[in-house]
Amino acid sequence: MSKTLIQNARIFTPGVPSFLGWLLAEDVKIADFGENSAPETLCNNVDEVINAKRQNLLPGFIDIHTHGCLGCCTMDADPEKILKIASFHVTHGVTTYLPTTMTDTTEVTVRAIRCVTEFVGKRGNFAKIPGVHLEGPFFNAAKCGAQDTANIRRATIEECKTFLNAGVIKRIAIAPEFPENLKAADLFKDEGISISAGHTNAVYADMAEALNHGFRSVTHLYNGMSSFTHREPGAAGAALSLDEYSCEIICDNIHSHPAAQNIAWRCKGAEKIVLITDMIRPSGLPDGHYPQADGSEFIVSHNGTELRIPSGALAGSALTMERGLKNFTANAHASLEETWRCSSLNAAKLIGIDHETGSIEKGKLADIILLDDDFNVKRTIIEGQTVYIQD
């Protein structure tokens, strides 16, 4: 059994203020932690001692909505490309992520589900994959964003069962304003799958009814949904005002204005915000035009920070989790002590893995990261093993 001791770290745990202290990882789990320095007897009986140099020790980031990067995409259904994406993630502090699909045919989607499922339970120098996130195809074309309108459709139980039989689905985004989609949501709910309202033109009443069918979150708050007005609060207003909803949010300061992020923080608080990247294929690539197999293209601009399609519509993001957490913490006018859970524990709870990861607690997996005060990832540790160190 390997033992790793981290000393001199600013440790963030649920329910208590952060403190300067130490953490012991035994094999794959967090064995113990405490304030100040570790007992001398413990220091003499470890395989590795890491001096954190007063950096922030956080649970590893959990990104439950991310499509791809470096020219690769979940929809390629290519194991080498999934591995490339997962390896990129650990360099940005992500210890667990859900490869996310885009609206496509049944056949293409099934191939993607099967490919992702091959990685469930695998360990290495890459982010862990507990399953797939289906973003579509059961959406409203009126709020398609960069999703393919030709393949947007209403759900059938037959197609949903085909998806379920293809592999491990942890999360699905659906437009709840259609009765067919609510029936599908009931099926996914019974399978223990997290259900999100996304790419939807739902009115407030639709969103309230969706709660009865297992919906508990919204996909990229403010984007791809009906907006708030004072006479019809829409999906955005429902998400902000109904306590049951958690809100995914892309904090690149492009998809949502800093003030809009602040409003979300004020409405939902520390336990109902889930930071995501929504990265897509060209993320991590230099500025330029990147043609796709179907004849479309993505345009990367502003030093690799903004992604659009030729119509001008935003197409996912080039955000990384540590930048999203930095932006959100500043825009919320909050402290890291308040916001850390938005990048880990809240996501873990949504997809039902919080019993084993998502926070620094005894007995949980040692999925942890060191972050400096400027939010740079200095080290990523997955199940007690260092998988990334910043040079």
C-alpha positions in Angstrom: 0.0 0.0 0.0 1.5 3.3 -1.1 1.4 6.3 1.3 1.7 9.9 0.2 1.8 12.8 2.7 1.1 16.3 1.6 2.4 19.0 4.0 1.9 22.7 4.3 -1.3 22.9 2.3 -4.3 25.2 2.6 -7.0 22.6 2.8 -10.6 23.1 1.8 -13.2 20.7 3.2 -17.0 20.8 3.6 -18.5 22.6 6.6 -15.3 24.1 8.1 -13.1 27.1 7.2 -10.0 26.3 5.2 -6.9 25.7 7.3 -3.1 25.2 6.9 -2.4 21.5 7.4 -1.5 18.1 6.1 -3.2 15.2 4.3 -2.3 11.5 4.1 -3.3 9.4 1.1 -3.1 5.7 1.6 -3.3 3.7 -1.6 -6.3 5.2 -3.4 -8.1 7.0 -0.5 -7.8 9.9 1.8 -6.7 8.3 5.1 -6.5 11.3 7.3 -5.8 15.1 7.5 -5.3 17.7 10.1 -4.1 21.2 11.0 -0.5 22.4 11.2 2.1 19.7 10.7 1.6 15.9 10.5 2.7 13.8 13.5 6.4 12.9 13.3 5.6 9.2 13.6 3.5 9.5 10.5 6.2 11.4 8.5 8.6 8.5 9.0 6.3 5.9 7.5 5.4 7.3 4.0 6.6 6.7 0.5 6.4 10.3 -0.7 6.2 13.7 1.0 4.9 16.6 -1.0 5.6 20.2 0.2 2.5 22.1 -0.9 4.2 25.4 -0.2 1.0 26.9 1.2 -0.9 26.2 -2.0 -4.6 25.4 -2.1 -5.5 21.7 -1.8 -8.9 21.2 -3.4 -10.9 18.2 -4.5 -10.2 17.5 -8.2 -12.4 19.3 -10.6 -15.4 17.4 -12.0 -16.5 18.6 -15.4 -19.9 17.0 -16.3 -20.3 18.9 -19.6 -17.4 18.8 -22.1 -17.3 17.6 -25.7 -13.7 17.6 -26.8 -10.5 19.5 -27.5 -7.3 19.5 -29.6 -9.3 18.5 -32.7 -11.0 15.6 -31.0 -14.6 15.0 -30.0 -16.7 12.5 -28.1 -18.7 12.0 -31.3 -15.7 10.6 -33.1 -16.2 7.4 -31.1 -12.4 6.9 -31.2 -10.7 5.5 -28.1 -7.4 7.2 -28.9 -9.2 10.6 -29.2 -11.1 10.0 -25.9 -7.8 9.3 -24.3 -6.3 12.5 -25.7 -9.2 14.5 -24.4 -9.0 12.9 -20.9 -5.2 13.5 -20.8 -5.7 17.1 -21.6 -8.2 17.5 -18.8 -5.8 16.4 -16.0 -3.4 19.3 -17.0 -6.2 21.6 -15.9 -7.1 19.9 -12.7 -10.0 17.7 -13.8 -9.9 14.3 -12.1 -13.4 13.1 -13.4 -15.4 14.2 -16.5 -18.3 13.1 -18.5 -17.6 12.9 -22.3 -20.6 14.7 -23.8 -22.3 14.0 -27.0 -24.0 16.3 -29.5 -27.2 15.9 -31.4 -26.8 13.3 -34.1 -28.4 10.2 -35.5 -29.2 7.2 -33.4 -26.4 5.2 -34.9 -23.7 7.8 -34.4 -24.8 8.4 -30.8 -24.8 4.7 -30.0 -21.3 4.4 -31.3 -20.2 7.3 -29.0 -21.9 5.8 -26.0 -20.2 2.4 -26.6 -16.8 4.0 -27.0 -17.1 6.1 -23.8 -18.3 3.1 -21.9 -15.0 1.3 -22.7 -13.3 3.8 -20.4 -15.5 3.4 -17.4 -13.4 2.0 -14.5 -10.1 2.5 -16.4 -7.2 4.2 -14.6 -4.1 6.0 -15.9 -2.6 9.4 -16.4 -5.9 10.7 -17.6 -9.2 12.0 -16.1 -11.6 9.3 -14.9 -14.8 8.7 -16.9 -17.8 7.3 -15.0 -20.1 7.4 -18.1 -21.5 9.6 -20.8 -23.5 12.8 -20.9 -26.1 12.9 -23.7 -26.6 16.5 -24.7 -29.6 15.8 -27.0 -31.0 14.8 -29.3 -34.4 15.6 -27.6 -34.3 19.3 -27.8 -36.3 22.3 -29.1 -35.0 23.5 -32.5 -36.0 27.1 -31.5 -33.1 27.0 -29.0 -30.7 24.9 -31.0 -27.5 26.9 -30.5 -24.8 25.1 -32.4 -26.7 21.8 -32.3 -27.7 20.2 -35.6 -31.4 21.1 -36.2 -31.7 18.3 -38.8 -31.2 15.7 -36.0 -33.2 17.4 -33.2 -36.3 15.3 -32.5 -38.7 14.3 -29.8 -38.0 11.3 -27.7 -39.4 7.8 -28.2 -39.2 5.1 -25.6 -37.7 2.8 -28.2 -34.8 5.1 -29.0 -34.2 5.8 -25.3 -33.9 2.1 -24.6 -31.5 1.8 -27.5 -29.3 4.4 -25.8 -29.6 2.8 -22.4 -28.6 -0.6 -23.8 -25.6 0.9 -25.5 -23.6 1.7 -22.4 -23.3 3.8 -19.2 -25.3 7.0 -19.3 -24.8 9.3 -16.2 -26.6 12.4 -17.5 -29.0 13.6 -20.2 -30.2 17.0 -21.3 -33.8 17.2 -22.6 -36.2 19.9 -23.6 -39.1 19.4 -21.1 -41.9 21.3 -22.9 -42.8 18.2 -25.0 -45.0 15.4 -23.5 -42.9 12.8 -25.3 -39.8 14.1 -23.7 -41.3 14.0 -20.2 -42.2 10.3 -20.7 -38.5 9.7 -21.7 -37.4 11.6 -18.6 -39.5 9.2 -16.5 -37.6 6.3 -18.0 -34.2 7.9 -17.4 -35.2 8.9 -13.9 -36.0 5.3 -13.1 -32.5 4.3 -14.2 -31.0 6.8 -11.8 -29.7 9.1 -14.5 -29.3 12.8 -13.9 -31.7 14.8 -16.0 -31.2 18.4 -17.1 -33.4 20.9 -19.0 -31.5 22.1 -22.0 -31.9 23.7 -25.4 -35.4 24.5 -24.3 -38.1 27.1 -25.0 -40.0 26.0 -21.9 -42.1 28.5 -20.0 -42.1 28.6 -16.2 -45.0 26.2 -15.8 -43.1 23.6 -18.0 -40.1 23.9 -15.8 -42.2 23.5 -12.7 -43.9 20.4 -14.1 -40.5 18.9 -15.2 -39.5 18.6 -11.5 -42.2 15.9 -11.2 -40.3 13.9 -13.9 -36.9 14.0 -12.4 -35.4 17.2 -13.8 -33.0 18.7 -11.2 -30.7 20.9 -13.2 -30.4 23.2 -16.3 -27.9 23.0 -19.1 -25.6 26.0 -19.4 -27.7 28.6 -17.6 -28.8 31.6 -19.8 -27.7 29.8 -23.0 -30.0 27.7 -25.1 -33.1 28.5 -23.1 -36.0 30.8 -22.9 -35.0 34.1 -21.2 -36.4 35.8 -18.2 -39.0 38.5 -18.5 -41.2 40.0 -15.8 -44.4 38.5 -17.3 -43.0 35.1 -18.3 -39.9 34.0 -16.3 -39.0 31.3 -18.8 -36.5 28.5 -18.2 -33.9 30.9 -17.0 -36.2 32.5 -14.4 -37.4 29.0 -13.3 -33.9 27.8 -12.9 -33.0 30.8 -10.7 -36.1 30.8 -8.6 -37.0 27.1 -8.1 -34.9 25.7 -5.3 -34.8 22.2 -6.7 -32.8 23.3 -9.8 -29.0 23.3 -9.9 -27.5 25.4 -12.6 -24.6 24.5 -15.0 -22.8 27.7 -15.9 -20.0 28.5 -18.4 -17.9 31.2 -16.7 -15.8 32.3 -19.7 -17.3 35.8 -19.4 -18.6 35.3 -23.0 -21.5 32.9 -22.5 -22.6 34.8 -19.4 -21.8 38.3 -18.4 -20.0 38.7 -15.0 -23.1 40.4 -13.6 -25.2 37.4 -14.7 -22.9 35.1 -12.9 -23.3 37.2 -9.8 -27.0 37.0 -10.1 -26.8 33.2 -10.3 -24.7 33.1 -7.2 -27.1 35.3 -5.3 -30.1 33.2 -6.4 -28.6 29.7 -6.1 -25.8 30.0 -3.5 -22.8 27.7 -3.1 -24.6 24.4 -3.3 -26.6 24.8 -6.6 -24.0 26.2 -9.0 -22.1 23.7 -11.2 -19.2 25.0 -13.2 -18.7 23.4 -16.6 -16.5 24.1 -19.6 -18.6 22.9 -22.6 -15.3 22.6 -24.5 -15.6 21.4 -28.1 -13.4 20.0 -30.7 -11.2 23.2 -31.5 -10.6 24.0 -27.8 -6.9 24.3 -27.1 -6.1 25.1 -30.7 -4.7 28.4 -32.1 -7.0 31.0 -33.7 -8.3 30.0 -37.1 -11.0 28.3 -39.1 -11.4 24.6 -38.6 -13.5 22.7 -41.2 -15.6 19.8 -40.2 -16.5 16.6 -42.0 -20.0 17.8 -42.7 -18.8 20.9 -44.5 -19.4 23.3 -41.6 -16.6 25.0 -39.6 -15.7 26.4 -36.3 -14.0 29.7 -35.9 -11.5 30.1 -33.0 -10.6 33.7 -32.1 -9.4 36.1 -29.4 -6.3 34.1 -28.6 -8.1 30.8 -28.5 -10.8 31.9 -26.0 -13.9 32.2 -28.2 -15.5 29.7 -30.5 -18.3 30.4 -33.0 -19.9 29.0 -36.1 -20.1 31.1 -39.3 -23.6 32.4 -38.3 -22.0 34.1 -35.3 -23.6 31.8 -32.8 -21.4 30.6 -29.9 -20.4 27.0 -30.3 -19.3 25.6 -26.9 -16.3 27.2 -25.3 -12.5 27.0 -25.0 -12.7 27.4 -21.3 -10.8 25.3 -18.8 -12.0 24.5 -15.3 -9.4 26.5 -13.4 -10.1 29.6 -15.4 -13.9 29.1 -14.9 -13.4 28.8 -11.2 -11.2 31.9 -11.1 -13.7 34.0 -13.2 -16.7 32.8 -11.2 -15.1 33.5 -7.8 -14.2 37.0 -8.9 -17.6 37.7 -10.5 -19.5 36.3 -7.5 -17.5 38.6 -5.2 -16.9 35.5 -3.1 -13.9 33.6 -1.8 -12.5 30.3 -2.9 -13.6 29.0 0.5 -17.2 29.6 -0.7 -16.9 28.6 -4.4 -14.7 25.5 -4.5 -17.6 23.1 -4.3 -19.1 24.6 -7.5 -16.2 23.0 -9.4 -16.4 19.6 -7.8 -18.8 18.5 -5.0 -22.0 19.9 -6.6 -21.3 18.0 -9.9 -20.5 14.8 -8.0 -23.9 15.0 -6.2 -25.8 15.6 -9.5 -24.4 12.4 -11.0 -24.4 10.3 -7.9 -20.7 9.9 -7.2 -20.3 12.1 -4.2 -20.1 9.1 -1.9 -16.6 8.4 -3.3 -15.3 11.7 -4.7 -15.9 15.4 -5.0 -14.7 16.6 -1.6 -11.8 16.2 0.8 -13.1 13.8 3.5 -11.7 10.7 5.2 -12.4 7.6 3.2 -13.1 9.3 -0.1 -10.9 8.7 -3.1 -7.7 10.8 -3.1 -8.8 12.8 -6.2 -7.2 16.1 -5.3 -5.3 19.0 -6.8 -2.9 21.8 -5.8 -3.9 25.2 -7.0 -1.8 28.4 -6.5 -3.4 31.7 -5.5 -3.7 32.7 -9.1 -5.7 29.5 -9.9 -2.9 27.8 -11.8 -3.0 24.0 -11.4 0.3 22.8 -10.0 -0.4 19.1 -9.4 -3.2 16.7 -10.1 -3.6 13.5 -8.1 -6.0 10.8 -9.0 -6.7 8.0 -6.5 -3.5 8.8 -4.7 -1.3 8.9 -7.7 0.2 12.0 -9.2 -0.8 12.2 -12.9 0.3 15.8 -13.6 2.9 18.3 -12.3 3.3 21.7 -13.7 7.0 22.3 -14.6 
